[in-house]
Amino acid sequence: MPWTEGEWLEPPTHELHGQQAEGALSALEVLLNEASADIWHFRRNPAITRPLGYLGQRSPQNIPFLSPEIVLLYKAKLPRPEDTLDFGAVLPLLEEESRCWLIQALAICHPGHPWLAQLRADQEL
């Protein structure tokens, strides 16, 4: 549906999709998240939080990206084969603090999730 001028977005709106009739950009997706002060709240369970400063990172080329543990938490709800591949690729690269945070978040949101066993086993190595 079109977004009218002056319209405010209210929760539970969490994503916007834009399309261009012609041109190189055929589609754009913007994901929105809730925060209070400097704390991000996971929209699927507001008890799961993270300081906003931990939400994003920058590549060596200065390109911003969402922190992998946040992306994996979103992907964990109903993981597709490509999500499981992403998890396997990211797991060895996760810093200890990020790994611990993801373990705690998954244990709250998805107790018994298969990624938990892998995260914990990899943590013990």
Phi, psi and omega in degrees: 000146181294149177262116185275152180300133180085355180286134177264140176269132181238149173303142019265019177300123182229000175206150177235142176237131178239145178227144178249132182298320180221158176116181185288328182269104182273331181206152178219134176240130177240123180260134182250146179228156179269145176210153171227130186055242181247028181240126174277142177240126177295122188294336180278343176199096184299348177289340178271120185228169177202139173302139181306328180296343179264355186289326184229162177223179177229141178285168176303337178270009178072024177271124181286146175209157179286138181302137186303324181294330177289314179300315181296324177298317177295318182291339186289339185303304178222076187295128173273168179306321180291331177291319178294322175296318177299316179301313180297325180286325184276328186312311182290347182262350182291132175289157185304315181297319179293320178297314179298317179299315181295321177301312181296317181294316179295321180298327178283311186278321188223064180302137181085003179299138182299335179292333181300315180299317179295317179298315181292318179295318180292330180292328182282344181288000000 
